[in-house]
Amino acid sequence: APGGMSGSGSEEPQSGQAAEDQQQEAEQDWAAAKAFYDNVVTQRARPPKPQNAITVAVSSRALFNLVEEQKIYEEQGLEKYVEYQQNNENVILKPGPAFHFVKALEHVNARLLELYPDDEERFDIVLMTNNHAQVGVRLINSINHYGLTIERFCMTGGESPVGYLTAYLTNLYLSADSDKVQEAIEAGIASATMFTANKDVVYSDTQLRVAFDGDAVIFSDESEQIFKEQGLDRFFEHEQLNENKPLAQGPLKGFLEDLGKLQKKFYAKNERLNCPIRTYLVTARSAASSGARVLKTLRSWGLEIDEALFLAGAPKGPVLVKIRPHIFFDDQMYHIEGAQQLGTTAAHVPYGIAQKYSKTT
């Protein structure tokens, strides 16, 4: 499923004819857009067709640092905010928490285009913002300043972006607004709230590094429920009894799968040692007591993860400092905060039982 959680979309089922008409209309729109691009002489790669792309939607506050602007919006209201943005539209915005992740996605795209110039299976970054269109000029100026390839903009003017995320076949949505992220997760779209690292670190500019927690991120929260409600011993017992029964999928499984598909494209060209994507599982589980089920689940899905770190309850921050991921996904705020303090850009996935125990978002 495009959102990474198959079968959990909350849309009304459409009649066959209506869906067919919509599909035909989308194809016509695409054909018209393609004809336009074909007549424009440009060095830029055309945006891929949404059905073929891995679409990553980022909000303006995830992509850029808009802390001061947000304060104006909250304290002085929308009109003053829009006026400020227009008056400063030639002042380039500073990078936000998702900026380095987006740059790394674009590096992967550049490598894919070298190896597969006619293939459209690559990342397509969409700016998905509830800003009003008047703010667009400053965002465009900043995107062009940094040389980012973001061709698709969706400026919803205060409306919820969730309907647009579905229409854009979004594979991952990153926002600084936890309410919108929660709404997207409930609509079956892989999504996370971005948090800025408290220290500046140097990120790899040749390899996209993505770190995932396990339970309630790649996997469902079924095991975490037992841990929270019945304690650690019962959890270990349950995991060993169910070692050969794969865990159900969690909200980020689809995105891990997307990364795996792209990795295989590099492996097919003998680029395994020079692959620009590396994935990490960073879990509080202990390897001996509850690790086998996790590894067997990944194997049953046909997924390889490059590095698996079982921390047996030790803090995740120090390990993440060594990895330096562009993004680290976790469902528990205390892991997010620990990662942040040591300089990791962390993304909170509001999914599963841990949310009942932590309302700090």
SEKOL-103950 format. One record per residue (C-alpha): residue number from 1; x, y, z. Coordinates in steps of 0.02 Angstrom, whole numbers, always signed. Layout:
- keza_px_py_pz
- NUM_X_Y_Z
...
END
This chain:
- keza_px_py_pz
- 1_+0_+0_+0
- 2_+65_+175_-39
- 3_+59_+228_+144
- 4_+148_+73_+203
- 5_+1_+3_+302
- 6_-99_-100_+181
- 7_-285_-109_+203
- 8_-297_+21_+341
- 9_-348_+174_+240
- 10_-504_+260_+303
- 11_-575_+316_+136
- 12_-749_+270_+76
- 13_-742_+134_-56
- 14_-775_+206_-229
- 15_-882_+128_-362
- 16_-782_+38_-497
- 17_-836_+162_-631
- 18_-793_+316_-526
- 19_-621_+246_-485
- 20_-593_+206_-669
- 21_-645_+383_-721
- 22_-530_+457_-589
- 23_-386_+349_-648
- 24_-417_+402_-829
- 25_-422_+585_-778
- 26_-258_+566_-681
- 27_-178_+484_-834
- 28_-237_+629_-945
- 29_-169_+757_-821
- 30_-5_+665_-818
- 31_+4_+656_-1008
- 32_-28_+845_-1020
- 33_+106_+883_-890
- 34_+229_+765_-976
- 35_+198_+848_-1146
- 36_+234_+1017_-1065
- 37_+397_+954_-988
- 38_+449_+870_-1151
- 39_+443_+1041_-1236
- 40_+547_+1127_-1102
- 41_+735_+1115_-1122
- 42_+806_+1085_-948
- 43_+949_+995_-862
- 44_+837_+946_-717
- 45_+764_+771_-707
- 46_+575_+775_-726
- 47_+474_+729_-572
- 48_+431_+543_-579
- 49_+252_+483_-603
- 50_+174_+468_-428
- 51_+132_+282_-454
- 52_+317_+244_-484
- 53_+396_+363_-358
- 54_+430_+344_-173
- 55_+343_+504_-118
- 56_+411_+591_+37
- 57_+302_+738_+93
- 58_+385_+864_+209
- 59_+306_+1013_+294
- 60_+388_+1185_+284
- 61_+428_+1180_+472
- 62_+512_+1011_+451
- 63_+615_+1067_+301
- 64_+662_+1241_+366
- 65_+688_+1324_+534
- 66_+529_+1427_+556
- 67_+534_+1441_+746
- 68_+532_+1633_+747
- 69_+397_+1639_+613
- 70_+290_+1515_+710
- 71_+304_+1626_+863
- 72_+239_+1774_+762
- 73_+94_+1667_+699
- 74_+49_+1609_+876
- 75_+69_+1779_+961
- 76_+13_+1901_+826
- 77_-100_+1798_+712
- 78_-108_+1744_+530
- 79_-110_+1915_+446
- 80_+49_+1975_+535
- 81_+132_+1808_+497
- 82_+93_+1819_+310
- 83_+149_+2001_+306
- 84_+314_+1956_+392
- 85_+346_+1813_+270
- 86_+312_+1926_+120
- 87_+423_+2064_+188
- 88_+564_+1938_+211
- 89_+540_+1834_+55
- 90_+719_+1866_-2
- 91_+790_+1814_+168
- 92_+842_+1632_+150
- 93_+773_+1514_+281
- 94_+894_+1410_+386
- 95_+886_+1219_+374
- 96_+757_+1129_+481
- 97_+759_+953_+556
- 98_+716_+861_+393
- 99_+835_+962_+284
- 100_+987_+845_+289
- 101_+874_+693_+264
- 102_+801_+775_+106
- 103_+977_+816_+43
- 104_+1026_+633_+69
- 105_+870_+574_-27
- 106_+923_+687_-171
- 107_+1098_+612_-170
- 108_+1020_+437_-186
- 109_+914_+503_-332
- 110_+1069_+570_-420
- 111_+1155_+400_-405
- 112_+998_+309_-466
- 113_+985_+423_-618
- 114_+1165_+384_-664
- 115_+1132_+196_-658
- 116_+951_+195_-720
- 117_+920_+354_-823
- 118_+748_+297_-886
- 119_+683_+223_-723
- 120_+560_+324_-618
- 121_+574_+222_-458
- 122_+660_+353_-351
- 123_+616_+479_-215
- 124_+498_+622_-255
- 125_+499_+757_-121
- 126_+338_+855_-104
- 127_+324_+1012_+4
- 128_+160_+985_+96
- 129_+117_+1138_+197
- 130_-39_+1217_+270
- 131_+39_+1387_+232
- 132_-58_+1507_+123
- 133_+2_+1532_-55
- 134_+68_+1707_-16
- 135_+208_+1627_+86
- 136_+260_+1520_-63
- 137_+386_+1642_-136
- 138_+498_+1635_+19
- 139_+490_+1445_+20
- 140_+532_+1437_-167
- 141_+677_+1559_-146
- 142_+748_+1455_-3
- 143_+728_+1290_-98
- 144_+815_+1364_-250
- 145_+953_+1439_-141
- 146_+999_+1266_-75
- 147_+980_+1184_-246
- 148_+845_+1064_-185
- 149_+741_+974_-316
- 150_+565_+999_-249
- 151_+447_+1025_-396
- 152_+282_+979_-315
- 153_+208_+1101_-189
- 154_+44_+1081_-98
- 155_-6_+1237_+0
- 156_-171_+1199_+86
- 157_-206_+1371_+161
- 158_-248_+1305_+334
- 159_-338_+1147_+278
- 160_-284_+976_+339
- 161_-156_+898_+220
- 162_-215_+718_+245
- 163_-329_+712_+91
- 164_-186_+779_-15
- 165_-64_+653_+59
- 166_-178_+514_+1
- 167_-198_+593_-172
- 168_-9_+609_-190
- 169_+13_+423_-146
- 170_+126_+475_-2
- 171_+248_+344_+63
- 172_+313_+450_+209
- 173_+252_+614_+286
- 174_+363_+718_+401
- 175_+295_+868_+494
- 176_+331_+973_+649
- 177_+145_+969_+693
- 178_+106_+815_+801
- 179_-84_+832_+775
- 180_-66_+821_+585
- 181_+53_+673_+603
- 182_-72_+584_+716
- 183_-209_+615_+588
- 184_-100_+546_+448
- 185_-54_+390_+549
- 186_-240_+359_+581
- 187_-269_+372_+392
- 188_-140_+234_+366
- 189_+3_+345_+305
- 190_+180_+317_+372
- 191_+213_+476_+466
- 192_+320_+554_+603
- 193_+343_+717_+699
- 194_+515_+795_+673
- 195_+623_+856_+818
- 196_+780_+960_+794
- 197_+942_+893_+867
- 198_+1013_+996_+1011
- 199_+1189_+991_+939
- 200_+1257_+1013_+763
- 201_+1333_+855_+691
- 202_+1414_+817_+525
- 203_+1306_+701_+420
- 204_+1367_+587_+281
- 205_+1338_+670_+113
- 206_+1370_+510_+15
- 207_+1256_+388_+108
- 208_+1076_+403_+168
- 209_+1070_+328_+344
- 210_+900_+285_+417
- 211_+881_+211_+592
- 212_+720_+128_+651
- 213_+657_+70_+820
- 214_+571_-100_+808
- 215_+409_-118_+906
- 216_+270_+4_+855
- 217_+381_+71_+714
- 218_+432_-68_+594
- 219_+326_-197_+687
- 220_+156_-184_+770
- 221_+145_-145_+956
- 222_+77_-318_+1005
- 223_+235_-366_+1102
- 224_+251_-193_+1180
- 225_+73_-212_+1247
- 226_+125_-369_+1342
- 227_+280_-282_+1408
- 228_+182_-130_+1468
- 229_+37_-228_+1543
- 230_+119_-387_+1607
- 231_+303_-345_+1632
- 232_+471_-396_+1563
- 233_+471_-581_+1612
- 234_+302_-612_+1530
- 235_+364_-518_+1375
- 236_+520_-628_+1359
- 237_+414_-785_+1383
- 238_+289_-727_+1250
- 239_+426_-686_+1123
- 240_+511_-854_+1145
- 241_+346_-949_+1129
- 242_+307_-851_+970
- 243_+483_-848_+898
- 244_+428_-926_+733
- 245_+269_-823_+715
- 246_+308_-661_+620
- 247_+260_-499_+705
- 248_+124_-397_+619
- 249_+181_-244_+521
- 250_+196_-71_+596
- 251_+176_+101_+516
- 252_+355_+117_+450
- 253_+372_-58_+377
- 254_+323_+6_+204
- 255_+459_+138_+205
- 256_+592_+11_+258
- 257_+529_-96_+113
- 258_+548_+52_-7
- 259_+728_+79_+49
- 260_+762_-107_+25
- 261_+694_-102_-153
- 262_+810_+41_-197
- 263_+959_-46_-115
- 264_+929_-197_-227
- 265_+941_-83_-380
- 266_+1118_-37_-326
- 267_+1162_-218_-287
- 268_+1105_-268_-462
- 269_+1240_-152_-532
- 270_+1376_-224_-418
- 271_+1365_-71_-305
- 272_+1334_-164_-140
- 273_+1495_-98_-61
- 274_+1460_+76_-127
- 275_+1273_+80_-90
- 276_+1212_+256_-44
- 277_+1077_+187_+75
- 278_+1109_+104_+243
- 279_+974_+48_+365
- 280_+987_+16_+553
- 281_+873_-67_+680
- 282_+904_+11_+851
- 283_+796_-79_+979
- 284_+785_-87_+1169
- 285_+754_-275_+1153
- 286_+892_-393_+1209
- 287_+962_-509_+1076
- 288_+963_-671_+1176
- 289_+788_-657_+1252
- 290_+686_-575_+1114
- 291_+796_-542_+962
- 292_+762_-700_+862
- 293_+579_-657_+829
- 294_+627_-487_+759
- 295_+759_-557_+642
- 296_+646_-700_+585
- 297_+504_-577_+551
- 298_+617_-471_+439
- 299_+674_-630_+350
- 300_+493_-686_+323
- 301_+457_-516_+242
- 302_+609_-536_+128
- 303_+689_-381_+205
- 304_+873_-357_+243
- 305_+924_-229_+372
- 306_+1108_-179_+365
- 307_+1141_-168_+552
- 308_+1037_-229_+700
- 309_+1081_-161_+872
- 310_+997_-245_+1022
- 311_+1026_-131_+1172
- 312_+940_-231_+1311
- 313_+865_-73_+1386
- 314_+1024_+35_+1375
- 315_+996_+214_+1312
- 316_+995_+234_+1123
- 317_+1077_+407_+1113
- 318_+1261_+351_+1125
- 319_+1239_+217_+989
- 320_+1152_+342_+875
- 321_+1299_+462_+896
- 322_+1409_+327_+817
- 323_+1285_+293_+674
- 324_+1243_+477_+638
- 325_+1079_+438_+549
- 326_+994_+574_+447
- 327_+835_+521_+537
- 328_+792_+404_+682
- 329_+612_+343_+703
- 330_+548_+294_+876
- 331_+376_+283_+958
- 332_+432_+334_+1134
- 333_+467_+515_+1177
- 334_+603_+477_+1305
- 335_+706_+392_+1168
- 336_+673_+542_+1054
- 337_+731_+663_+1190
- 338_+886_+559_+1230
- 339_+933_+554_+1045
- 340_+902_+741_+1026
- 341_+1014_+787_+1172
- 342_+1162_+697_+1092
- 343_+1137_+774_+920
- 344_+1024_+652_+826
- 345_+879_+713_+719
- 346_+736_+610_+787
- 347_+559_+579_+722
- 348_+418_+525_+837
- 349_+294_+396_+771
- 350_+131_+418_+871
- 351_+75_+238_+858
- 352_+34_+100_+980
- 353_+15_+77_+1167
- 354_+164_+187_+1215
- 355_+57_+340_+1173
- 356_-56_+301_+1322
- 357_+94_+311_+1436
- 358_+171_+468_+1364
- 359_+70_+623_+1325
- 360_+221_+739_+1313
- 361_+192_+772_+1127
END
